[in-house]
């Protein structure tokens, strides 16, 4: 009985989680559609540039550490392409 109850509870929790994610994704999509200009402006801001530089720099450092720097040129190329997508320095 206890295992059946746990299975039922897990199934219900999974269903609720799925509904939450689906609802949240719908709300995010709606927000993006309603605020496209503001979102684009925010992604082109000085703050976005600063934040993207920090995040992408950290990710590149981790990638280079994992690969022992053997793919540093490719990592830098990808980092630059991603960085060009955010902020105001193109």
Beta strands, then each sheet from edge to edge (+ up, - down):
end
